[in-house]
Amino acid sequence: MSSLSAMARRFIALALAQQGDQRQEADWRVWASGTDPDLPFHLAQVALHALAGMALRLEDRIDDETTDSALAAQMENDLGYIVDVEEVLLEYLHQPVQAHSQ
């Protein structure tokens, strides 16, 4: 998978930072700064999990009565983008594994 935009990569990096798993965050940074455009399967899983957590936190903040309406609207836009990235990752993760030639 090489179709992640720079913005999608930034959202994933932020989600991983919020999650707090330094090893996963380091693995992501190594891939993101490397030359291989193909996202490893395990990193797609890690990214999807981190984005799901980020989405839940955003939903909680949006639902919080103390959240300013302008900020809530911005967070709803971010949430929509996160859902789009999650869908791309899910499509990638559900692709059949290609048979290796022998």
N, C-alpha and C positions, 0 to 999 in steps of 0.2 A: 504494500500500500504506500503510495507516494503522493496521494492527493490532499494531504492536510495543508491548509493555508498557514501562513505565518501567524495569523490571528488565532487560528485553532490551536497551533502549537503554544502560543502565549497563554491561552485559556487553560490548556492542559498543565503547563508549567505552574501556573498560579494555583490550580486545583491541587496539584501534588504538594506544593508548598503548604497549603492550608491543611492538607491531610497529615503532614508531619512525619512521613516515612522518608528519612534521609537517604536510604539505600535506593528506593524507587525514584526519588527525585534525582539522585546522581545518575542512575541508569538512563533516565529520560534525557538529562543534560548531555550525556555522552552521545546518545543517538542523535539528538537534535543538532548537536554541533559537528556531527560527523559528515561523511560524504555519501553514505549509503542512503538513498532515498526511500528504501523499502522499510516500513515500520515492522519491527519484529512482533510476532503474534502476542507474546507475553506482555510487551509494552502497550499494545492495543487494549489488552484486558486491564492493565494497571490504569491506563488513561480513562477508560470507561468507568471504572470504579471511582476514581478520583472526581470525575465530572459529575457522577451521580450524587456524591456527597456534597459537592459544591452547589448543585441544583437544589438539594434539600435545604441547605443553609440559606440560599437566596429566597426560596419559598417562605421560610420562617421569617426572614427579615421583611419580605413584602407584606406578609400577613400581620406583622407587628403594627399596632395602632400608632406607635410613636414614629414610624417611618414616614418621612416627608413624601407627599404624593409625586413630586418631580423625581425624587430618588427612586421611589417604587416603580415608576414608569421606566426609568433607565435600567433598573434591575430586571424588569420584565423583558426588556429587549435582550439583555445579557442571557437571561434564562432561555429565551427562544433560540438564541445562537447556540447555547450549550446543547439544547435538545437536537439541533441540526447536526452538531459534531457527534453526539452520541449515536445518532442514526447512521452516520457514515461509518463509525467504528463497529456498530452492530452488523452492518452489511458485510464489512470486511471479516469479522469474526465468524460469520455464518457461511462464508464461502466454503465450498467443498475443498478438501485438501487434495492438491494435484498429485497424481501418482508419479513417483520417481522412476526414471528410466533405468533399466538394469543393463 
